[in-house]
Amino acid sequence: MKLTDHVTLGRSGLRVSPMCLGTMTFGTAWGWGADQDAAKAQFDAYVDAGGNFVDTADIYTGGQSEELVGGFIADRNLRDRIVLATKFTFNLDKGNPNAGGNGRKLVRRAIEASLKRLRTDHLDLYWLHCWDMVTPVDEVMRTLDDLVRDGKVRHIGFSDVPAWYAARAQTLAEWRGLEPVIALQLEYSLVERGIERELVPASQELGMAITPWSPLAGGFLAGKYPRDGGGEGRLGKHRGSGNPAFDRMTARNYEILDVAQAVAAEVDRPVAQVALAWLLGRPGVTSTIVGARSVEQLQQNLAALEVVLSPEQRARLDEVSSFAPGHPYTFFREPTQQMLYGPARVAKWKPQG
Ligand SMILES: NC(=O)c1ccc[n+]([C@@H]2O[C@H](COP(=O)([O-])OP(=O)(O)OC[C@H]3O[C@@H](n4cnc5c(N)ncnc54)[C@H](OP(=O)(O)O)[C@@H]3O)[C@@H](O)[C@H]2O)c1
């Protein structure tokens, strides 16, 4: 696979590369990102390799990420070639309750600020960053539909939402003729497969692409954190912080890493590429959002597109990273499904091509 093997994003006509450039590391405000030159080198390397899909958010490095991305695109006059995505929800004006969440007042204000920082008059994809647990879904969908009608946004997506919420929003969009959600952005990697319970099946049923974030679990799956401590990088800086985004050094995760490292030795590739190659082949995954602090890391990650894992290697990775399905999901596999159909298997019709 190559970055130029474009794929439509969910049920839409938007063509994107199978790897998206994540830019949460663009800017130094959070203490573990890339400065302007290192970020520019990443942007250039991605675009020069044929990539067209760039992900940012208003909250990333307090707005620096959007500013850098906007500048890089403008400097090379690439606005029309890039599928530019950003997000709203997080609060950039603490103490103002309407400067965070997903209400109309926030969204209308957030998009103007993002467009300014990104130096553009429209977004190709506008993500709701996280369910805010309070705004009525009809207010969210109406507001996003208005942005599309205003010409400020081409498509909409949801990040970090429960499956029932995405399903409710999509059904509302279908019945009311509102703009549909074309993609879900969710944490997904060998060490975090929780979305397979509900969100992956929902995405496939409802025409929403999965775009995984933190595919290397913040760098853990690059294999650079020894069990007994140490290791340079973002997770090392925040070791023991209690924040789940950084707290990856668990016994279970090291067991998964061990198997990934064994597979890496067999295919003679860095373990990060094995973790990414496994993810690229998972059902529903459309464009994986890769993140890097340096251009070398980014290039190593992009090369995962060339890695082919055998069915046996995939099976070992699936097995070691498997998780208990829990209720009611045990009902949707064997042996319970046998009780519905007898020994015959009933396959669901799938569109071809
Ligand atoms: N929607 C959301 O809620 C959400 C949340 C998080 C991220 N995202 C998106 O997803 C993108 C990717 O997330 P992420 O940055 O967490 O991805 P990740 O791939 O899990 O972690 C990337 C980090 O791992 C380390 N790394 C990457 N490649 C490496 C390599 N080849 N060798 C050694 N270390 C390597 C680097 O950090 P160090 O060098 O510091 O170790 C890099 O910054 C973000 O940029 C953002 O666009 C979205």
The ligand as an SDF file (V2000), in Angstrom:
LIG
                    3D

 48 52  0  0  0  0  0  0  0  0999 V2000
   -9.2230   12.6020   18.9240 N   0  0  0  0  0  0  0  0  0  0  0  0
   -8.4550   12.4530   19.9890 C   0  0  0  0  0  0  0  0  0  0  0  0
   -8.9360   12.4430   21.1320 O   0  0  0  0  0  0  0  0  0  0  0  0
   -6.9880   12.2670   19.7890 C   0  0  0  0  0  0  0  0  0  0  0  0
   -6.1730   11.9770   20.9000 C   0  0  0  0  0  0  0  0  0  0  0  0
   -4.8080   11.7910   20.6670 C   0  0  0  0  0  0  0  0  0  0  0  0
   -4.2880   11.9180   19.3860 C   0  0  0  0  0  0  0  0  0  0  0  0
   -5.1020   12.2500   18.3350 N   0  0  0  0  0  0  0  0  0  0  0  0
   -4.5770   12.3880   16.9510 C   0  0  0  0  0  0  0  0  0  0  0  0
   -3.8000   11.2410   16.6370 O   0  0  0  0  0  0  0  0  0  0  0  0
   -2.4850   11.6260   16.2710 C   0  0  0  0  0  0  0  0  0  0  0  0
   -1.5190   10.5430   16.6980 C   0  0  0  0  0  0  0  0  0  0  0  0
   -1.5920   10.3660   18.1140 O   0  0  0  0  0  0  0  0  0  0  0  0
   -0.2870   10.0580   18.9340 P   0  0  0  0  0  0  0  0  0  0  0  0
    0.7120   11.1380   18.7010 O   0  0  0  0  0  0  0  0  0  0  0  0
   -0.6950    9.7630   20.3270 O   0  0  0  0  0  0  0  0  0  0  0  0
    0.1910    8.7340   18.1540 O   0  0  0  0  0  0  0  0  0  0  0  0
    1.1600    7.5460   18.5740 P   0  0  0  0  0  0  0  0  0  0  0  0
    1.6550    6.9800   17.2880 O   0  0  0  0  0  0  0  0  0  0  0  0
    0.4890    6.6050   19.4980 O   0  0  0  0  0  0  0  0  0  0  0  0
    2.3520    8.2290   19.3760 O   0  0  0  0  0  0  0  0  0  0  0  0
    3.2190    9.0950   18.6990 C   0  0  0  0  0  0  0  0  0  0  0  0
    4.4580    9.3140   19.5610 C   0  0  0  0  0  0  0  0  0  0  0  0
    5.1730    8.0910   19.6940 O   0  0  0  0  0  0  0  0  0  0  0  0
    6.5590    8.3180   19.5270 C   0  0  0  0  0  0  0  0  0  0  0  0
    6.9280    7.6790   18.2510 N   0  0  0  0  0  0  0  0  0  0  0  0
    6.2250    7.7190   17.0880 C   0  0  0  0  0  0  0  0  0  0  0  0
    6.8290    7.0030   16.1380 N   0  0  0  0  0  0  0  0  0  0  0  0
    7.9290    6.4960   16.6930 C   0  0  0  0  0  0  0  0  0  0  0  0
    8.9530    5.6720   16.1890 C   0  0  0  0  0  0  0  0  0  0  0  0
    8.9160    5.2470   14.9270 N   0  0  0  0  0  0  0  0  0  0  0  0
    9.9530    5.3140   17.0320 N   0  0  0  0  0  0  0  0  0  0  0  0
    9.9740    5.7360   18.3090 C   0  0  0  0  0  0  0  0  0  0  0  0
    9.0220    6.5380   18.8460 N   0  0  0  0  0  0  0  0  0  0  0  0
    8.0030    6.9100   18.0310 C   0  0  0  0  0  0  0  0  0  0  0  0
    6.7470    9.8370   19.4760 C   0  0  0  0  0  0  0  0  0  0  0  0
    6.8130   10.3700   20.7850 O   0  0  0  0  0  0  0  0  0  0  0  0
    8.1500   10.4670   21.6480 P   0  0  0  0  0  0  0  0  0  0  0  0
    9.3100   10.5960   20.7110 O   0  0  0  0  0  0  0  0  0  0  0  0
    7.9400   11.6250   22.5210 O   0  0  0  0  0  0  0  0  0  0  0  0
    8.1860    9.1720   22.3960 O   0  0  0  0  0  0  0  0  0  0  0  0
    5.4180   10.2840   18.9000 C   0  0  0  0  0  0  0  0  0  0  0  0
    5.0950   11.6170   19.2100 O   0  0  0  0  0  0  0  0  0  0  0  0
   -2.2860   12.9870   16.9410 C   0  0  0  0  0  0  0  0  0  0  0  0
   -1.2860   13.7640   16.3120 O   0  0  0  0  0  0  0  0  0  0  0  0
   -3.6470   13.5880   16.7660 C   0  0  0  0  0  0  0  0  0  0  0  0
   -3.7890   14.1130   15.4530 O   0  0  0  0  0  0  0  0  0  0  0  0
   -6.4410   12.3980   18.5410 C   0  0  0  0  0  0  0  0  0  0  0  0
  1  2  1  0
  2  3  2  0
  2  4  1  0
  4  5  1  0
  4 48  2  0
  5  6  2  0
  6  7  1  0
  7  8  2  0
  8  9  1  0
  8 48  1  0
  9 10  1  0
  9 46  1  0
 10 11  1  0
 11 12  1  0
 11 44  1  0
 12 13  1  0
 13 14  1  0
 14 15  2  0
 14 16  1  0
 14 17  1  0
 17 18  1  0
 18 19  2  0
 18 20  1  0
 18 21  1  0
 21 22  1  0
 22 23  1  0
 23 24  1  0
 23 42  1  0
 24 25  1  0
 25 26  1  0
 25 36  1  0
 26 27  1  0
 26 35  1  0
 27 28  2  0
 28 29  1  0
 29 30  1  0
 29 35  2  0
 30 31  1  0
 30 32  2  0
 32 33  1  0
 33 34  2  0
 34 35  1  0
 36 37  1  0
 36 42  1  0
 37 38  1  0
 38 39  2  0
 38 40  1  0
 38 41  1  0
 42 43  1  0
 44 45  1  0
 44 46  1  0
 46 47  1  0
M  CHG  2   8   1  16  -1
M  END
$$$$
